Amino acid sequence: MTSQQDTEPTRRLAIRGLVGLAALVFGVLAALAIQHHTKPGNLLHAPDKWLMDWQIFVLSERVDAQRDDLTVLYISGESLEEYASLSPIDRGLLAALVRRIDASGARAIGLDFIIDRPSTARKDAMLARAIRDVKTPVVLGVIDIRSRGIGPADLDFQQTFLDDSGAVPGHIYFQRTEYRLHLGDDVVRTQARSSASSAYKTSFAHALAAVSGAKGCDACTGLVAWLKRDDGSIKDVFTTLTVPRHAPLGARLTPEVILPDALTHLVKDRIVLIGGNFPDRDQHLTPMSLRDGDTVPGLLIHAQILAQVIDGRQVQQLSRMAILVSLSVATAAGVLFGLYFSRLWIDVVVGIGVFIVGVVVMNGYMIIVPSTILLAWAVGLTVGYLIAWLSGFRQMRTKN
């Protein structure tokens, strides 16, 4: 009798050890499955991105006033009302803008325009000469074979223009994800990685940071760290100007027409990004579009990335191994809670607690916590409850 009583605690300990081991093994297997299905194009990718967008939208850094180191200058349809066409943008106008902004004392100029085909020889030469002559460093947005329909002749012309003008190239791509099961959502979340097949390894924003003398942050890649105003808008973070309507070059195009004297102080000692703002092209959704569903011009996204690089801000994601460990622990913990606790409110409190911890971590350290941790917890909890119900585990524990 005594011998049997002595072995009873050992048997219970062994059972608990086996249950814990089984929960951990199941947790790892479930974590692998969940991680696989959150890859782009798989079942869980869309809800995971949706919850990540909400984290970014709510916790992005707020600024009290417009920045005084960057200015965004748009050319719009109204700016070109008296021109014969909207595309390509008149390169004589671009040349005049480069000279005017240089004369106003800008630190650097970024031209977010694709120069991959000739317009007129005279105006192409005017723009190349303007970039070459000014003292202010000029970064020109470039493309490569990642763009559909681009051919060798286009790339050759682009490189020839870069050589003639002396402009610094910076690719203008944002990260795009290929989906297998559905079309992409076209939301810009991430900076584009360097392409091994491209001669242009540096992005438009990073190139501008480099030529402007900003200290910068080479490691500030990956997710865009957005800045927003108190009302949640990202459009009013930077000083924003638009070239006014004017007569085309050759009629009465003077420096004061395209950038009035009263506004030159808004470009002095600043990095000036120049690009188009047209409703039918280069408009993008971002996580910040959750506010109103509105799109923003690509130039504004480049300005946000540039500000991120200058400030050294990063939004970090857990590594694949860290995610796997987190999912495994959450699933195993869910299984054990389902086995040992029968009160639903305890499980709900723990689940909410996990979410709150994730928000606190994100807020304090700008780390994205994958929403699949909550899914892993729910899966483990469900399996734990099922095992307990089917096997009478809780009743067996009560008797013992």
C-alpha positions in Angstrom: 0.0 0.0 0.0 2.8 2.4 0.9 4.7 1.5 -2.2 1.7 2.3 -4.3 1.2 5.6 -2.5 4.8 6.5 -3.0 4.6 6.0 -6.8 1.4 8.0 -7.2 3.1 11.5 -7.1 5.7 10.2 -9.6 3.0 8.9 -11.9 1.2 12.3 -11.8 4.4 14.1 -12.5 5.1 11.9 -15.4 1.6 12.4 -16.8 2.0 16.2 -16.5 5.4 16.0 -18.2 4.0 14.0 -21.1 1.1 16.4 -21.4 3.4 19.4 -21.4 5.7 17.7 -24.0 2.7 16.8 -26.2 1.5 20.4 -25.9 4.9 21.8 -26.9 5.2 19.4 -29.9 1.7 20.3 -31.0 2.5 24.0 -30.5 5.6 23.7 -32.8 3.6 21.9 -35.5 0.7 24.3 -35.3 3.1 27.3 -35.4 4.8 26.0 -38.5 1.4 25.6 -40.2 0.3 29.1 -39.1 3.5 30.6 -40.2 3.3 28.9 -43.6 -0.2 30.2 -44.2 0.7 33.8 -43.3 3.1 34.0 -46.2 2.1 36.3 -49.1 -0.7 34.7 -51.1 -1.7 32.2 -48.4 -4.9 32.0 -46.4 -3.9 34.0 -43.3 -1.8 36.7 -45.0 -4.7 39.1 -45.6 -6.0 39.3 -42.0 -2.5 39.4 -40.6 -1.7 42.4 -42.8 -5.0 44.1 -41.9 -4.2 43.9 -38.2 -0.7 45.0 -38.8 -2.0 48.1 -40.7 -4.2 49.0 -37.7 -1.2 48.7 -35.4 0.8 51.0 -37.6 -2.1 53.4 -38.1 -2.8 53.8 -34.3 0.8 53.9 -33.1 2.6 55.9 -35.8 4.5 58.9 -34.4 2.6 62.2 -34.2 4.2 65.5 -35.0 2.9 68.8 -33.6 4.1 71.0 -36.5 5.3 70.7 -40.1 8.9 69.7 -40.6 11.3 72.5 -41.5 13.9 70.3 -43.3 11.8 69.0 -46.2 9.5 70.6 -48.7 7.3 68.8 -51.2 6.7 70.6 -54.5 4.0 69.3 -56.8 3.3 69.8 -60.5 -0.4 69.2 -61.0 -2.9 69.2 -63.8 -3.7 72.8 -63.0 0.0 73.8 -63.2 0.0 72.5 -66.8 -3.3 73.8 -67.8 -1.8 75.9 -70.6 0.6 73.2 -71.8 -0.2 71.0 -74.8 0.1 67.8 -72.8 0.5 66.5 -69.3 2.9 63.7 -70.0 5.8 63.8 -70.2 6.2 66.8 -68.0 7.7 69.6 -70.0 11.5 69.3 -69.4 12.0 73.0 -70.0 9.8 73.6 -67.0 11.8 71.1 -64.9 15.0 72.8 -65.9 13.6 76.2 -64.8 12.5 74.7 -61.5 15.9 73.2 -60.8 17.6 76.6 -61.5 15.0 78.5 -59.4 15.3 76.2 -56.4 19.0 76.1 -56.6 19.1 79.9 -56.6 16.8 79.9 -53.5 19.4 78.0 -51.5 18.1 74.4 -51.3 20.2 71.7 -49.7 19.3 69.1 -52.3 16.7 68.5 -55.1 14.9 65.3 -55.8 13.2 64.9 -59.2 10.6 62.1 -59.1 10.2 61.9 -62.8 11.2 59.1 -65.2 13.5 60.3 -68.0 13.6 57.1 -70.1 12.6 58.5 -73.5 13.4 61.7 -75.4 10.9 64.6 -75.6 12.5 67.3 -77.7 16.3 67.5 -78.1 16.3 71.1 -77.0 14.4 70.7 -73.8 16.2 67.4 -72.9 19.4 69.3 -73.3 18.1 72.2 -71.2 17.3 69.9 -68.3 20.6 68.1 -68.4 22.5 71.4 -68.6 20.5 72.8 -65.7 21.2 69.8 -63.4 24.9 69.9 -64.5 25.3 73.6 -63.9 23.6 74.1 -60.5 25.5 73.8 -57.2 22.7 72.0 -55.4 23.0 68.2 -55.8 20.2 66.7 -57.8 18.8 63.1 -57.4 16.8 61.7 -60.3 14.3 59.0 -59.9 15.2 56.0 -62.0 13.6 52.7 -63.1 15.0 49.3 -64.1 13.8 46.0 -65.5 11.4 45.6 -62.6 9.1 48.0 -64.5 6.8 46.3 -67.0 7.3 47.2 -70.6 10.7 48.8 -70.1 13.1 47.9 -72.9 16.9 48.2 -73.4 16.5 51.4 -75.4 14.7 53.0 -72.5 17.3 52.0 -70.1 20.1 53.2 -72.4 18.4 56.6 -72.8 18.0 56.9 -69.0 21.7 56.1 -68.4 22.8 58.5 -71.2 20.8 61.3 -69.5 22.3 60.5 -66.2 25.8 60.6 -67.7 25.1 63.9 -69.5 23.5 65.6 -66.5 25.5 64.3 -63.6 22.4 63.6 -61.6 22.6 61.0 -58.8 20.3 58.0 -59.5 17.8 56.7 -57.0 15.3 54.0 -57.8 11.7 55.0 -57.1 10.2 51.6 -56.3 8.1 50.6 -53.3 8.0 47.0 -52.2 5.3 45.0 -54.1 4.2 41.5 -53.0 3.3 38.9 -55.5 0.2 36.9 -54.5 -0.8 33.4 -55.7 -4.4 33.2 -54.6 -5.6 36.8 -55.2 -4.7 40.2 -56.5 -2.5 42.4 -54.4 -4.2 45.1 -52.3 -1.7 47.8 -53.6 -1.0 49.1 -50.2 2.5 50.6 -49.8 3.8 49.3 -46.5 7.5 48.6 -47.2 10.5 50.2 -48.9 11.7 48.2 -51.9 14.7 46.0 -51.5 17.7 46.4 -53.8 17.5 44.3 -57.0 20.4 42.1 -57.8 19.7 42.6 -61.5 19.6 46.4 -61.3 22.6 48.8 -61.6 20.7 51.2 -59.2 21.0 49.8 -55.7 20.1 53.0 -53.7 16.5 54.2 -53.3 15.4 57.7 -54.2 15.0 58.7 -50.5 18.3 57.2 -49.4 20.2 58.9 -52.2 18.7 62.2 -51.2 19.7 61.7 -47.6 23.2 61.0 -48.7 23.7 63.9 -51.1 22.1 66.4 -48.6 24.7 65.6 -46.0 22.1 64.2 -43.6 23.6 61.7 -41.2 20.9 59.2 -42.2 20.4 55.6 -41.3 21.4 53.0 -43.8 19.6 50.3 -41.7 16.3 52.2 -41.9 14.7 49.9 -44.5 11.8 47.6 -44.5 8.5 48.9 -43.2 7.8 52.6 -43.6 7.8 54.5 -40.3 5.0 57.0 -40.9 4.6 60.4 -39.4 1.2 61.9 -38.9 -0.4 65.0 -37.6 -2.8 65.1 -34.6 -5.8 64.4 -36.9 -4.1 61.3 -38.3 -3.3 62.9 -41.7 0.1 62.3 -43.3 -0.4 65.0 -46.0 0.3 67.9 -43.7 3.5 66.6 -42.2 5.7 68.5 -44.7 5.5 72.0 -46.2 3.6 71.4 -49.5 3.7 73.7 -52.5 2.2 73.4 -56.0 3.6 75.1 -59.1 0.9 77.7 -60.1 -0.7 77.8 -63.5 1.4 79.7 -65.9 2.2 80.2 -69.6 4.6 77.6 -71.1 8.3 78.1 -71.5 9.0 80.5 -74.4 6.1 82.7 -73.6 6.5 84.4 -70.2 8.1 81.8 -68.0 10.1 83.6 -65.4 11.4 82.3 -62.1 8.9 84.3 -60.1 6.0 82.7 -62.0 6.9 79.1 -61.1 8.0 79.8 -57.6 7.0 83.3 -56.2 9.6 85.2 -54.2 7.3 85.1 -51.2 7.7 81.3 -51.1 11.5 80.9 -51.6 12.1 80.8 -47.8 10.2 77.5 -47.8 12.9 75.8 -49.9 16.0 77.5 -48.5 18.2 75.1 -46.6 15.8 72.3 -47.2 15.6 69.1 -49.2 13.1 69.8 -52.0 11.3 66.9 -53.6 9.6 67.6 -56.9 7.0 65.3 -58.5 3.6 65.0 -60.1 0.3 65.1 -58.4 -2.3 63.7 -60.8 -5.4 61.8 -59.9 -4.9 59.1 -62.6 -1.3 58.1 -61.9 1.2 57.4 -59.1 -1.5 57.4 -56.4 -1.1 54.8 -53.6 -3.0 53.5 -50.6 -1.0 53.2 -47.3 -1.8 51.9 -43.8 -2.7 55.5 -43.0 -5.5 55.2 -45.5 -7.5 53.5 -42.8 -8.3 57.0 -41.7 -10.3 58.0 -44.8 -9.5 55.5 -47.6 -7.7 58.3 -49.5 -4.6 57.7 -51.7 -1.5 59.8 -51.6 1.0 60.7 -54.4 4.2 58.6 -54.6 6.2 61.7 -53.9 4.7 62.0 -50.5 5.7 58.4 -49.7 9.3 59.2 -50.7 9.2 62.2 -48.4 8.0 60.0 -45.5 10.8 57.5 -46.2 13.4 60.3 -46.4 12.2 61.7 -43.0 12.5 58.2 -41.6 16.1 57.8 -42.9 17.1 61.2 -41.6 15.6 60.6 -38.1 16.9 57.0 -37.9 13.4 55.6 -37.1 12.5 52.0 -37.8 9.4 49.8 -37.5 10.7 46.4 -36.8 9.2 43.0 -37.4 10.1 39.8 -35.5 12.4 37.4 -37.3 11.0 34.2 -38.6 12.6 32.3 -35.8 11.2 34.7 -33.2 7.7 34.4 -34.7 8.0 30.6 -34.7 9.0 30.5 -31.1 6.2 33.0 -30.2 3.6 31.0 -32.0 4.8 27.7 -30.5 4.7 29.1 -27.0 1.2 30.7 -27.5 -0.2 27.4 -29.0 1.3 25.2 -26.2 0.1 27.6 -23.5 -3.4 27.6 -25.1 -3.4 23.7 -25.0 -2.4 23.7 -21.3 -5.0 26.4 -20.4 -7.7 24.4 -22.2 -6.7 21.2 -20.3 -6.3 22.7 -16.8 -8.8 25.6 -16.7 -12.5 25.3 -17.5 -13.4 29.0 -16.9 -13.9 30.9 -20.1 -13.3 34.3 -18.6 -9.8 33.3 -17.6 -9.0 32.4 -21.2 -10.5 35.7 -22.5 -8.5 37.7 -20.0 -5.3 36.0 -21.0 -6.0 36.5 -24.7 -6.7 40.2 -24.1 -3.6 40.4 -22.0 -1.5 39.0 -24.9 -2.9 41.7 -27.2 -2.2 44.5 -24.7 1.3 43.3 -24.3 1.8 43.4 -28.0 0.4 47.0 -28.3 2.7 48.1 -25.4 5.7 46.5 -27.1 4.9 48.1 -30.4 4.3 51.5 -28.8 7.5 51.5 -26.8 9.9 49.8 -29.2 8.2 50.1 -32.6 8.0 46.4 -33.0 5.1 44.8 -34.9 3.6 41.9 -33.0 2.0 39.4 -35.5 -1.7 39.0 -35.0 -1.3 35.2 -35.5 -0.1 34.9 -31.9 -3.7 35.4 -30.9 -4.8 32.8 -33.5 -2.2 30.4 -32.1 -3.5 30.9 -28.6 -7.1 30.3 -29.8 -6.1 27.1 -31.7 -4.2 25.8 -28.7 -7.1 26.6 -26.4 -9.6 24.9 -28.6 -7.5 21.8 -28.9 -7.0 21.8 -25.1 -10.7 22.0 -24.5 -11.5 19.2 -27.0 -8.9 16.9 -25.5 -10.2 17.6 -22.0 -13.8 17.0 -23.1 -13.1 13.8 -25.1 -10.8 12.2 -22.6 -12.3 13.3 -19.3 -8.9 14.8 -18.4 -10.3 17.3 -15.9 -12.4 14.6 -14.2 -9.4 12.3 -13.9 -7.3 15.1 -12.4 -10.1 15.8 -9.9 -10.3 12.2 -8.8 -6.5 12.0 -8.5 
